[in-house]
């Protein structure tokens, strides 16, 4: 064990997972977080007397967390109680009917047949088979492995396995590929929405992202007590192993000498010295003055290549009409127009698709009749938070458009008596500096985008990277994996095992 600590900047899931993995090996860890509680993007928003999960709301790839907690000799489900969701999500396009996807694939296939007909059900069977194959190919070669180049990925899969490489569909857009499975454009819309899980447009992202559908089909779990409980459990595990977690510790600068990291300077002037720094924020911040080294001068992601941001509302309100599940999607009438507004014109669409996480649904204690529900409303927005702040009138207009889409699908929300807290791209920019409010790092547009994300090692010796803006990508399990990969690299480079 080295006497020098590893300094981790950011107590989001990447920083927390790295703290667990390093401290489990007996290494000294100082984890610095500028906010008053851990979690990063997995944040919770006070609304009246309640808290609403205001960040990620979908929990998948449980095996990642089982592996992480095992490193700390802890049983994951003992520390983080879960309930497997029977319904993956409920979907609506108007007020005529609802369409559900289920954890049971055969049940989903029957629902596709009922709602869309046999031809689409046949396409659904093929889609499930192909998306599972893509995930199986990439799980150990890309997702849970160090960042590869295209050639390295081909080598890991096998140069002779041309059919497997082509089955990844890297040169075809997700939207175009979905057309080969589903004659009904509503199903293209439904499965195309998975591109937004990584802040991207289905009209520009590669069909490889089909794998996200398989990830959900493989299991969506509800974290009892809310998603933020996951972050707290990870912090508790890291602290139990000796990690020093310091909240309210804002970093002013990463210190370097030549091309070597030597420590950090906090906003209050305190300096902590170490040659091992793990940065878990958005990589676009790794430029002057935060990091003065010219080696990272090109770290910032151009605004045109940023992933999507969002406008969200944490809500406590009474609802009626639409029978909500935990996860609900209310689709816009024109998906192509919606994404043209977001990516080409960089403005909020007039008819947005709305995601509603009804956080009291499917809990062990049913919601009392007439009681207010805790909900998160989300619409996609461009990542313009460093250039523009929406004023109160604009936020009100966004909420009106959101409410209109919900009403067209039969959901009435009593906003007159509701408690509401809005978050917009400029707020996300404040929370995650230099991102412009982008919630997923670089957009996954084009087949090379995934390889453009930085890996664990930066050009500066001793400075390592993790988080949703680096490999293997955005999302709860991916960011967690990035922290685990970074810890593994640090231990290897410094012979600390």
C-alpha distance (Angstrom), angle and dihedral (degrees) to the residues before:
residue distance angle dihedral
X1 . . .
X2 3.80 . .
X3 3.82 121.1 .
X4 3.79 88.6 -141.3
X5 3.83 113.1 86.5
X6 3.75 127.4 -132.0
X7 3.79 107.0 -121.4
X8 3.80 112.9 -146.2
X9 3.80 118.3 -163.1
X10 3.80 112.7 -152.8
X11 3.81 130.0 25.2
X12 3.77 97.3 -138.5
X13 3.79 118.2 122.6
X14 3.81 93.2 -75.3
X15 3.80 93.6 52.3
X16 3.80 92.4 43.4
X17 3.81 94.0 49.1
X18 3.80 91.3 48.4
X19 3.81 89.8 49.2
X20 3.80 90.0 52.8
X21 3.80 93.9 46.4
X22 3.82 94.6 47.0
X23 3.79 97.6 41.4
X24 3.80 89.2 47.9
X25 3.81 85.9 64.6
X26 3.80 90.7 51.8
X27 3.79 94.7 -104.0
X28 3.78 123.0 147.7
X29 3.78 111.6 -109.3
X30 3.80 130.4 -174.1
X31 3.79 110.4 -170.2
X32 3.80 114.5 -165.5
X33 3.81 122.0 -162.5
X34 3.80 124.9 177.0
X35 3.81 94.8 -155.6
X36 3.81 126.7 75.0
X37 3.81 93.7 -109.8
X38 3.79 138.8 27.6
X39 3.79 125.7 -102.1
X40 3.80 107.9 80.0
X41 3.81 106.6 -156.2
X42 3.81 87.9 2.2
X43 3.77 88.5 81.0
X44 3.77 133.9 151.7
X45 3.77 125.5 -140.7
X46 3.81 124.1 -147.0
X47 3.80 110.9 -128.0
X48 3.78 112.7 178.4
X49 3.79 106.6 -54.5
X50 3.80 93.6 -19.1
X51 3.80 140.2 73.4
X52 3.81 121.5 -131.4
X53 3.80 123.1 -160.2
X54 3.80 98.9 -116.3
X55 3.79 100.1 179.1
X56 3.81 131.9 45.2
X57 3.80 111.6 -2.7
X58 3.83 103.6 176.5
X59 3.81 119.2 81.1
X60 3.82 118.1 -160.8
X61 3.84 140.6 147.8
X62 3.79 93.3 50.6
X63 3.80 89.7 179.2
X64 3.82 89.7 73.1
X65 3.80 91.5 61.2
X66 3.78 94.1 40.7
X67 3.80 87.3 56.3
X68 3.81 92.5 47.1
X69 3.81 96.2 48.3
X70 3.81 90.3 46.0
X71 3.81 87.0 60.9
X72 3.79 86.8 62.8
X73 3.83 92.6 44.4
X74 3.81 90.1 -111.3
X75 3.79 131.3 128.1
X76 3.79 108.4 -121.9
X77 3.80 99.8 -147.3
X78 3.79 91.6 46.7
X79 3.79 89.6 56.6
X80 3.82 96.2 36.9
X81 3.83 112.1 32.3
X82 3.79 112.0 -147.0
X83 3.77 139.4 -171.7
X84 3.78 120.0 -158.6
X85 3.80 112.2 -125.8
X86 3.79 116.3 -124.2
X87 3.81 91.1 -163.5
X88 3.80 115.3 49.2
X89 3.80 94.2 -165.3
X90 3.80 143.3 -28.1
X91 3.81 118.6 -128.8
X92 3.80 135.5 -165.1
X93 3.80 137.3 178.8
X94 3.81 97.2 178.1
X95 3.80 138.5 -11.5
X96 3.81 95.9 -81.1
X97 3.81 100.8 88.7
X98 3.80 144.9 -24.8
X99 3.79 127.3 -118.2
X100 3.80 120.9 -151.0
X101 3.77 132.5 -163.4
X102 3.78 112.9 -151.4
X103 3.78 136.9 -156.0
X104 3.80 86.6 -119.9
X105 3.80 107.8 75.5
X106 3.81 94.4 -153.9
X107 3.80 90.1 52.7
X108 3.81 89.3 51.5
X109 3.80 90.6 48.7
X110 3.81 90.3 52.9
X111 3.81 89.2 49.8
X112 3.82 91.1 51.1
X113 3.80 89.0 51.1
X114 3.81 91.5 49.9
X115 3.79 95.3 46.6
X116 3.82 104.2 30.8
X117 3.83 107.5 16.3
X118 3.81 137.1 -111.4
X119 3.79 97.8 -65.3
X120 3.80 91.5 59.1
X121 3.82 89.9 44.6
X122 3.80 89.5 56.2
X123 3.80 88.7 50.5
X124 3.80 89.6 49.3
X125 3.81 90.8 56.3
X126 3.81 90.8 52.1
X127 3.79 91.5 44.8
X128 3.81 92.5 53.1
X129 3.80 91.3 48.8
X130 3.81 93.7 48.4
X131 3.81 95.9 43.8
X132 3.82 90.0 50.7
X133 3.81 90.2 51.2
X134 3.82 91.7 51.7
X135 3.80 91.3 51.1
X136 3.81 91.9 46.5
X137 3.81 90.6 52.4
X138 3.81 94.9 47.9
X139 3.81 103.1 35.9
X140 3.80 97.2 86.8
X141 3.80 98.9 19.3
X142 3.81 98.9 51.1
X143 3.81 117.5 -4.1
X144 3.80 99.4 53.0
X145 3.80 96.5 23.9
X146 3.82 134.9 80.2
X147 3.80 116.0 -79.4
X148 3.83 109.9 -77.0
X149 3.78 133.1 -161.6
X150 3.82 115.6 -124.8
X151 3.82 89.0 -97.8
X152 3.79 92.4 49.4
X153 3.79 91.3 49.2
X154 3.80 89.9 51.1
X155 3.80 89.3 50.5
X156 3.80 91.9 50.1
X157 3.79 92.0 49.8
X158 3.80 90.8 41.2
X159 3.79 127.4 -96.4
X160 3.79 89.6 -128.4
X161 3.80 92.9 53.6
X162 3.79 94.3 81.0
X163 3.80 93.5 153.8
X164 3.81 90.9 57.3
X165 3.78 91.9 49.9
X166 3.79 93.0 48.3
X167 3.82 90.7 46.6
X168 3.82 87.4 65.3
X169 3.84 86.1 73.5
X170 3.82 94.9 -146.7
X171 3.81 95.7 159.3
X172 3.81 97.2 49.6
X173 3.78 124.0 76.4
X174 3.78 117.9 -118.5
X175 3.80 92.1 -120.5
X176 3.80 93.9 52.1
X177 3.79 92.0 46.4
X178 3.80 92.3 50.1
X179 3.79 88.6 57.0
X180 3.80 88.6 65.2
X181 3.80 90.7 58.5
X182 3.79 104.3 35.4
X183 3.83 125.6 42.9
X184 3.81 88.7 -172.5
X185 3.80 110.1 80.0
X186 3.79 91.6 -149.9
X187 3.79 89.3 69.1
X188 3.79 89.6 47.8
X189 3.79 86.1 54.0
X190 3.80 92.9 48.1
X191 3.80 96.6 50.6
X192 3.80 92.5 34.8
X193 3.81 87.4 62.6
X194 3.80 88.7 72.9
X195 3.81 87.1 77.7
X196 3.80 87.7 68.4
X197 3.82 88.8 61.3
X198 3.80 84.2 77.5
X199 3.80 94.4 34.8
X200 3.79 96.3 -102.2
X201 3.79 141.6 123.0
X202 3.82 119.0 -107.1
X203 3.81 87.0 -141.6
X204 3.83 91.3 61.3
X205 3.82 106.0 25.7
X206 3.81 121.6 90.6
X207 3.79 120.5 -101.6
X208 3.81 87.6 -116.8
X209 3.81 85.4 88.7
X210 3.80 87.1 76.0
X211 3.79 83.4 92.7
X212 3.83 89.8 76.4
X213 3.79 88.9 67.5
X214 3.79 89.0 56.2
X215 3.80 91.5 48.2
X216 3.82 89.1 58.6
X217 3.79 92.9 42.0
X218 3.80 87.3 54.0
X219 3.80 89.6 60.5
X220 3.79 143.8 -47.7
X221 3.79 115.6 -158.3
X222 3.79 131.5 -164.1
X223 3.80 113.3 -134.8
X224 3.78 106.3 -138.0
X225 3.77 110.3 -124.4
X226 3.80 93.1 18.7
X227 3.78 139.0 -64.5
X228 3.79 93.5 -80.6
X229 3.79 87.0 69.1
X230 3.80 87.7 71.5
X231 3.80 91.8 59.7
X232 3.79 91.8 46.5
X233 3.81 91.3 50.5
X234 3.80 91.4 51.1
X235 3.81 90.7 49.6
X236 3.81 90.6 48.8
X237 3.80 91.2 51.7
X238 3.81 93.0 48.5
X239 3.82 92.2 47.6
X240 3.81 91.7 48.4
X241 3.80 87.7 58.7
X242 3.80 92.9 50.9
X243 3.80 104.4 -90.7
X244 3.82 111.6 152.6
X245 3.82 105.5 -134.6
X246 3.80 113.8 -168.3
X247 3.80 117.9 -170.6
X248 3.81 123.3 -161.9
X249 3.80 88.6 30.8
X250 3.80 105.9 136.4
X251 3.81 117.5 -169.5
X252 3.80 117.5 -135.0
X253 3.80 97.9 179.7
X254 3.78 144.5 -1.2
X255 3.79 105.8 -131.9
X256 3.78 121.8 -135.9
X257 3.77 138.5 175.1
X258 3.78 109.8 -155.6
X259 3.80 105.8 -44.3
X260 3.82 94.3 -23.6
X261 3.80 126.6 95.3
X262 3.79 112.5 -132.2
X263 3.80 105.6 173.5
X264 3.78 146.9 -60.4
X265 3.78 136.2 -82.1
X266 3.80 116.4 -143.5
X267 3.79 124.6 -141.6
X268 3.82 89.7 -106.4
X269 3.81 90.3 57.0
X270 3.80 98.8 -103.4
X271 3.81 114.8 138.2
X272 3.80 125.5 -150.0
X273 3.78 116.4 -165.5
X274 3.78 125.1 -145.5
X275 3.76 138.6 131.4
X276 3.81 90.6 -140.8
X277 3.80 115.7 72.0
X278 3.81 124.7 166.0
X279 3.80 112.2 -163.4
X280 3.81 114.2 -160.8
X281 3.81 102.0 175.0
X282 3.79 129.1 95.2
X283 3.80 108.6 -56.2
X284 3.81 90.7 -134.1
X285 3.79 88.1 76.5
X286 3.81 92.3 63.8
X287 3.80 93.6 95.8
X288 3.81 134.3 88.7
X289 2.97 129.5 -21.4
X290 3.82 95.1 14.6
X291 3.80 90.0 50.2
X292 3.78 114.4 14.6
X293 3.80 98.0 -168.7
X294 3.82 113.8 113.9
X295 3.81 87.7 -143.5
X296 3.83 88.3 81.2
X297 3.80 97.4 40.1
X298 3.82 91.4 116.9
X299 3.81 96.2 45.9
X300 3.81 95.8 105.4
X301 3.81 116.1 99.0
X302 3.81 110.9 -129.4
X303 3.84 112.9 -112.9
X304 3.80 90.2 -117.0
X305 3.83 90.2 58.3
X306 3.79 97.6 46.5
X307 3.77 121.4 116.3
X308 3.77 121.1 -116.7
X309 3.78 125.1 -74.0
X310 3.80 124.9 -157.7
X311 3.75 147.1 -139.3
X312 3.79 109.6 -132.4
X313 3.77 136.2 -178.6
X314 3.79 122.6 -156.4
X315 3.79 102.0 -151.5
X316 3.77 141.1 -173.5
X317 3.80 107.1 -170.3
X318 3.78 146.2 131.3
X319 3.80 116.0 -102.2
X320 3.78 135.8 -167.9
X321 3.78 140.0 178.6
X322 3.78 107.6 31.0
X323 3.84 114.7 72.8
X324 3.80 100.4 -127.0
X325 3.80 125.1 -149.7
X326 3.82 123.2 -168.2
X327 3.83 92.2 -89.4
X328 3.83 118.9 35.5
X329 3.81 132.4 172.2
X330 3.81 124.1 -164.3
X331 3.80 108.3 -167.1
X332 3.78 127.1 -143.0
X333 3.79 118.9 -119.7
X334 3.82 93.9 -118.4
X335 3.81 115.6 34.3
X336 3.80 95.7 179.2
X337 3.79 91.2 53.2
X338 3.80 90.9 47.7
X339 3.81 93.4 55.6
X340 3.78 93.1 40.7
X341 3.81 87.3 59.4
X342 3.82 91.7 47.9
X343 3.81 100.5 44.3
X344 3.81 106.5 23.3
X345 3.79 103.7 32.2
X346 3.83 95.4 25.1
X347 3.77 94.5 -138.4
X348 3.79 135.7 118.1
X349 3.82 111.3 -90.1
X350 3.78 119.7 -111.3
X351 3.80 91.4 -134.0
X352 3.81 105.7 33.5
X353 3.77 128.8 -175.2
X354 3.81 106.7 -114.2
X355 3.80 126.8 -146.8
X356 3.80 116.3 -159.9
X357 3.79 121.9 -169.4
X358 3.80 106.0 -164.5
X359 3.77 98.1 -161.2
X360 3.80 98.6 -169.5
X361 3.81 93.3 54.0
X362 3.81 119.2 103.5
X363 3.79 92.9 11.0
X364 3.80 118.8 139.8
X365 3.81 90.0 -107.5
X366 3.85 109.4 57.5
X367 3.78 118.6 -130.8
X368 3.81 111.5 -99.1
X369 3.79 115.9 -113.4
X370 3.80 111.1 -90.1
X371 3.82 93.7 9.0
X372 3.80 121.2 137.4
X373 3.80 114.9 -101.0
X374 3.78 127.3 -137.7
X375 3.79 107.7 -128.1
X376 3.77 142.2 165.8
X377 3.81 116.4 -145.1
X378 3.81 115.4 -163.3
X379 3.79 134.2 -176.9
X380 3.79 124.6 175.6
X381 3.80 119.1 -107.8
X382 3.80 136.4 177.0
X383 3.81 117.2 -94.7
X384 3.81 95.4 -110.3
X385 3.80 96.2 128.1
X386 3.80 94.5 120.8
X387 3.82 91.5 54.8
X388 3.77 105.2 33.5
X389 3.77 139.3 31.1
X390 3.78 116.7 -160.7
X391 3.81 111.0 -127.8
X392 3.80 124.5 -135.1
X393 3.80 92.8 -93.5
X394 3.82 91.7 52.3
X395 3.81 91.9 48.2
X396 3.80 89.0 49.6
X397 3.81 90.1 51.3
X398 3.81 89.8 51.0
X399 3.79 90.3 51.8
X400 3.81 90.9 48.6
X401 3.82 90.4 52.4
X402 3.78 89.5 47.7
X403 3.79 92.9 48.9
X404 3.82 90.2 47.4
X405 3.81 91.6 55.4
X406 3.82 90.8 48.2
X407 3.81 91.6 48.5
X408 3.81 91.7 50.4
X409 3.80 86.9 57.4
X410 3.79 92.8 48.1
X411 3.81 101.8 -99.7
X412 3.80 116.6 130.6
X413 3.80 117.1 -165.9
X414 3.78 117.8 -167.9
X415 3.79 98.0 -134.8
X416 3.80 92.7 166.3
X417 3.80 90.8 75.4
X418 3.80 97.5 24.3
X419 3.78 127.5 117.4
X420 3.82 109.6 -135.6
X421 3.81 136.8 -179.2
X422 3.81 117.5 -173.6
X423 3.80 127.2 -153.6
X424 3.81 121.2 -168.4
X425 3.83 136.9 -178.9
X426 3.82 92.2 -87.1
X427 3.81 89.4 55.1
X428 3.79 90.8 50.2
X429 3.81 88.3 50.3
X430 3.80 88.5 55.8
X431 3.79 91.5 48.3
X432 3.82 94.2 43.8
X433 3.82 106.8 28.2
X434 3.82 122.2 -141.8
X435 3.81 92.8 12.6
X436 3.80 95.5 101.5
X437 3.79 83.3 -133.2
X438 3.82 92.8 -61.6
X439 3.79 105.0 154.4
X440 3.79 99.2 -163.5
X441 3.82 106.7 38.3
X442 3.79 113.2 -125.0
X443 3.81 118.6 13.5
X444 3.80 115.2 -110.4
X445 3.80 94.5 -124.8
X446 3.80 115.8 146.1
X447 3.78 128.2 8.3
X448 3.82 94.1 -83.6
X449 3.82 96.2 54.1
X450 3.79 95.1 88.6
X451 3.79 90.3 53.6
X452 3.82 91.2 49.5
X453 3.79 91.3 67.2
X454 3.80 112.3 99.5
X455 3.76 120.0 -108.3
X456 3.79 127.8 -133.3
X457 3.82 96.7 -78.8
X458 3.80 120.2 66.9
X459 3.82 124.7 -156.9
X460 3.82 87.8 -101.6
X461 3.79 114.5 83.4
X462 3.78 111.6 -115.1
X463 3.81 94.8 13.9
X464 3.79 112.2 112.8
X465 3.81 130.3 -176.8
X466 3.79 135.0 -142.5
X467 3.79 138.0 154.5
X468 3.76 140.0 78.4
X469 3.81 94.7 -51.7
X470 3.83 93.7 60.3
X471 3.80 135.5 54.8
X472 3.00 130.4 -23.1
X473 3.82 89.7 23.2
X474 3.77 146.2 -121.4
X475 3.78 129.2 -30.5
X476 3.79 137.2 71.4
X477 3.83 99.6 -75.3
X478 3.80 94.6 35.6
X479 3.80 94.6 53.0
X480 3.79 88.6 46.8
X481 3.80 90.6 51.7
X482 3.80 90.2 49.7
X483 3.80 90.1 58.6
X484 3.79 91.2 48.6
X485 3.80 91.3 49.3
X486 3.81 90.6 49.2
X487 3.80 91.8 50.9
X488 3.79 90.2 50.2
X489 3.81 90.9 51.2
X490 3.81 93.1 47.9
X491 3.79 91.9 50.7
X492 3.79 90.6 48.1
X493 3.81 96.8 46.9
X494 3.78 94.5 47.5
X495 3.81 96.7 37.2
X496 3.79 90.1 -124.7
X497 3.78 98.1 146.5
